[in-house]
Amino acid sequence: MLTEKSITEIIRQRFSCRSYLKTPISAEKRQKLQDFIAKRPGGPFGGQPRFHLVAADRQDSHALKDLGTYGFIQSATGYLIGTLDSGEKNLEDFGYQMEAIILFATSLDLGTCWLGGSFTRSSFARKIDAADDALIPAVTSVGEIANLEEARNGLLRRQIHADRRLPWERLFFNQNFGVPLAQKEAEDYAVPLVMLRIGPSASNKQPWRVVKDGNTWHFFLQRSQGYREGILTRFLNVADLQRLDMGIAMCHFELTARELGLPGKWVDKEPALIKPDDLTEYTVSWVGMLESLA
């Protein structure tokens, strides 16, 4: 992450900031963020979505209003805009890389907020001269946090109300679905799983499920009933946000694991596990250095 702060500190610091100072992002912070965007590596699946940091203007409010999100974001002075790359798991790559940029912005003490939707042909698309068929599955507001004290209090509230997250035993399993993973059984990977668990997700659905198989961790998407085919998705052509959520989960898990000295790699090879229902989809596996799926 090229920052002096630990990744666990940054992940805990991040929150959905909806109120910003009207003061523009400082030139120093803007340059650091743009440098990070330019130098970031490819996504876990090899995708290269393109991201731009742009200044906010009044026209952006119309794009947000169309999605019902305008009014939640006040006085943002910048937006992070990304266009989707081609590839079977391009949304996962997009979610991974957008979240990595968000975490770096958080390390600069900037506020951010994910805004998922479809911004094709919107003011956001025009800002980056996107092609007519380019898909912008999400944008992120960026700026100086309006009330740091409120943000700190919000952090305390989030820590106190951790019960708003699904419990550990509903997210992580040992060998097979239906067998909850005890935290002590996670061993060195307990912290990466905790950082995954507190990650943001669309409508706070928390669709990630992880199955431990020795030193391999299989990631599955547990879809919410009707979420993908819901009214918002069908009428507004909203991207498959729960696949973005899986990229966010992968980002939190990998960055934490690497900081803890737990080397590994992502492998796209579905294991022979019995899935609990038709809403459960395999995404990817994290293989520790000492194991292989071959």
N, C-alpha and C positions, 0 to 999 in steps of 0.2 A: 504493500500500500504506500510505501515511500513516505511514511509519517512517523513521528516520534511516539504517538499514542498507540497503545495496544489495540488490536482489532476488537477484543471483547469490550474494551472501554468505549470504542467508537460505536459498536452495535448497540450497546446499552444507552448511549447518548442520543442516538437517532430517534426522532419522533416525527409524526406527520404535522409539519408546521403550516398553519393556514393564515397566519397574520405576520406581515413583514414590515420592516421600516421602509419608508420611501427613498431612503438613501441608497444609491446604487452600490453594488458590490465593489469593493476596493479594487484598484488596478492590480495590486499584488495578488490578492486571492483569485481574481479572475484569471490572471496569467498562470498561476499554479494549477487551477482547475483545467484550463485549456491544454496545458502541457500534459497533464495526466490523461486527458481524453485522447490526445494525439499519440501517446506512447503506450497505451494499454495493449495487451496481447489479444489474440483472438479468443473467441468463446470456447467453452469446453467441447463443443461439437464442430469446431472449426469455422463457425460463422463470423462474419465481420460486419455487424450492423454499424451504421454511420451515425455519429452523435455530434450535435452542435450546441454550443451555449450561446443564446441570443438574448437581447434585451427585450423586456416586456413592453407592450403598448396596448392601447384601448381596444384594438381590434381582437386581441386574444380573448377578451371577455365574451365575445360572441361565440367563439368555438366552445368555450367552457359552458356557456349558457345552454347551448344545444344539447349538451350531455347532462344537464341538470346539476353540474358541479360548480357553476359560477355562483359566487356569494360565499362559498366556503373558503375561497382564496382571496386574501385582501392585501393589496399593495405589493405583490411580488414584482421584483425589478428584473428578473431573469427567468428563462425557461431552458431546460435541457430537452432537446428534441432529437429523436432518433428514428431512422428509417430501417425497415426490416430487410435483412439479407435473405437470399434464397437458401433453401435447405430444409430437410425433413423436420429438424428440431430447431428451426430458426427462432421461434418464440422463446424457447428455453435459453438460447444464447443471448437474445435481447434482454431478457429479465436478469440474467447473470451480470451482463456488462453494465446495464443501467444501474443496478444495485451497487456494483463496485464503485461507479462514479459517485453515486449518492453518498456512500460511506466515506469516500475521500472528501467530498464537500462537507460532510459532518465533521471530519477531522479539522477542517478550517473554521469550525464554529458557524457554518452557514446552515440555515434552515432549508428543508426540502419537503416536498409532498408528491407522492405518486398520483398521477391522474390518468387512469386507464380509459381507453375508448377507441374511437376511430377518428383520426384527424385528417383524413385524406381530403385534399382540396380546401382545407381550412386556412386560417391566417398563419397557423404554425407551418403548414406545408409551404406556403408562399415565402415565409421567412428564409427557408433553406433551399429555395428553388427546387423543391422535390418534383419529380416526374408525376404526371397525372395518375399513373397506376401505382405509385409508391405508397406503401402502407406505413402509417405512423401509429403503432398500436398503443402508445402511451407517451405522455410528456411528464416532465417533473418541474414544478415551480422551484425556484432557487432565490435566496436572498438573505439579507441580514434579519435575524429574528427580532420581532418587534418588542417582545417582553421576555428578557432572559430569566427573570425571576419566575414568571409563569411557566416558562419552559422547564426550569428546574423543579418546580412543584409538580409539573406534569410527569416528570421522570419518577418522582417519589410515588405519585399516584399509580403509575404503571407498575412499579415494583410491588406496591401494596396489593393491587388488583391483578396479580398474576393468574388468579383463578379464571380470568376471562379467556385465557388460553386453554385449549384442550389439554387435559392431563397427560403427563408423560406416557402412561400406560396405554393410551389410545392412539399414540403416534408411533411408538417404537416397539419392535418385536424381535424375538430371539428365534432364529431358524425358520419359523413359520408364522403366518398370520394367526392371531388368536392366542399366541403365547407372549404376553407382555415382557418386555425387556426391563429387568431391574437396573437401576442406575449403576450399581456396582459392577454389573455384568458388562456395561459399556466400557469400563476401564478407562484407557487414555482418551477415548472418544466421547466421554460424558460431556465435556465442555463444548466441543463442536455441535453436539446434539442440542444442548441448551441454547446455544446461539442460533441454531436453526429454528428452534421452537418459538423464539421471541421475534422472529422476522415478520415483516408486514405481508399481508395477503389481501386480495380483493374481497371486500365485504367481510374481512376477518374470518374467512371460511377455513383457513389453515388446512389445505388439501394434501399436504405432504405426509407420507407414511414411509418408514424406513425399517428394513428387516436386516438384522445382523446375521452374517453367515461367516463365522470365523473372523478373519480380518477384512472381510468384504462387507460393504453396506449397500444393500439394494434399495434404490429410491423408487417409490411408486406415487402416482397421482390418484388420490381418492376424490373423484368428482362429486360435487354437490348435486343432488337430485334436481334436474331441470335447469341448472345454472347455465350450462353451455347453450341450451336451446331456449333460454328465457326470452321474455319480451324485449328487454334491452338489447340483447344480442341480435335478435332477428330484425328488429326495426331500425336499429342504429348501426348495424354492421360492426358491432364491437368485437375486438379481437378476443381470442380465447385466453382470457386473463389468468385462468388457473394454470395454464402452461407457463405464463410469465412467472407465476408464484413459484413454480418448481425451479426456475432459474435463480430466483432470489434465495431459495433454500440451499441450492448447490453453492452459491456464492458464500453465504454465511458459513456453511460447513467447511468448504475447502480453505478459505482464508484463515479460519480459526485453526484448522488442522495443521496447516503449513507453519503458522506462527508457533504452534506447540511442538514443531519438529516431527510431525507425523506425515512422512512422505507417502504419496500414493498417486493414482491416476484414475481418470474417468474411463470406463469401458461400457460400451453400448451392446450388451449381450444379455438378453433376458434369461433369468434362472428358471429352473423347473419347479416353481412354487405354485401351490393352489391359491388362487386369488379369492378373496371373500365374496365378490360379486362382480357384475358386469361393469360397474362404475370404477373399478380399480384398474389402472393402466400403468404398465412399466415405463419408467423414464430412463434410468441409467444406474450404473453401479460404481461405487468408489472402491478400488482395490488397493489395499495396503501394499507396501513395497515388497513384502515377503510372500505375497500370494499372487496367483494369476488365474484368470477364468479359462485359460486355454485347456 
